[in-house]
Amino acid sequence: MPHVITDACITCGSCAENCPVEAIHTADSESQYFINPEVCIDCGACKSVCGADAIFADDELPADKQKFIEINANFFK
């Protein structure tokens, strides 16, 4: 199960710096980071350093954050 970044992200970048497979990216025009579900190895390194509590395993997302599974995936299309 890949991890997912939600709108609580404050774009600090600590998650991207700690991802061992470089699955986390953003763009200048974006207000958050995104996790590529095709690359994520579900190690949890990103979640452990996220000070905004913006990262969840996709099967642990709160009901009101489910849309971020698709939002993260679409960023990489």
C-alpha positions in Angstrom: 0.0 0.0 0.0 1.6 3.3 -1.0 1.5 6.4 1.2 -0.5 9.5 0.3 0.1 13.1 1.0 -3.0 15.2 1.9 -3.8 18.9 1.9 -2.3 19.3 5.4 1.1 19.4 3.6 3.1 22.5 4.4 5.7 21.9 1.6 8.6 21.8 4.0 10.3 19.0 2.0 11.4 16.8 4.9 9.4 13.9 3.4 11.1 14.1 0.0 14.5 14.4 1.7 13.9 11.1 3.6 12.3 9.0 0.9 14.8 6.3 0.0 13.3 5.8 -3.5 12.7 9.4 -4.5 8.9 8.9 -4.8 8.0 12.3 -3.5 7.9 15.4 -5.7 6.3 18.8 -6.1 6.3 21.6 -8.7 6.7 25.3 -8.3 3.0 25.8 -9.1 1.9 23.4 -6.4 1.1 24.0 -2.7 2.0 20.5 -1.5 4.2 17.4 -2.2 2.9 14.3 -3.9 3.8 10.6 -3.6 4.1 8.5 -6.8 2.1 5.3 -6.0 4.1 3.4 -8.6 7.4 4.1 -6.9 6.5 4.2 -3.2 7.8 1.1 -1.3 5.6 1.8 1.7 8.5 2.1 4.1 6.9 4.9 6.2 10.1 7.1 6.2 8.2 10.1 4.9 5.4 9.7 7.5 7.8 9.5 10.4 9.3 13.0 9.6 6.1 14.8 8.5 5.6 17.5 11.1 2.2 18.4 9.6 0.7 14.9 9.9 -0.2 15.1 6.2 0.9 11.6 5.2 -1.1 8.4 5.6 -1.0 4.9 4.3 -3.6 4.7 1.6 -5.7 2.2 3.6 -5.6 4.5 6.7 -6.8 7.7 5.0 -9.7 9.4 6.8 -12.9 9.3 4.8 -12.7 13.0 3.9 -9.2 12.6 2.5 -9.8 9.7 0.1 -9.7 12.0 -2.9 -6.0 12.4 -2.3 -5.2 8.9 -3.5 -6.2 10.1 -7.0 -4.7 13.5 -6.6 -1.3 12.1 -5.8 -1.5 9.6 -8.7 -2.6 12.2 -11.2 0.3 14.5 -10.4 2.6 11.9 -12.0 0.5 11.3 -15.2 
